[in-house]
């Protein structure tokens, strides 16, 4: 996430943004709940329109 968003924004996205696709969880909550990191990353990519080449 730091590569895509930068250090400061990556931290904010992982702590503050609630993703419906992750069961209304933040990235940190989703990982703590046991959701696979790849699945979490792809949810972030879809929400922020990260181009497929950078996923």
Secondary structure, DSSP 4 states (H G I P E B T S, - for coil): -HHHH-HHHHHHHHHH--BGGGTSB-HHHHHHTT--HHHHHHHHHHHTT--GGG-
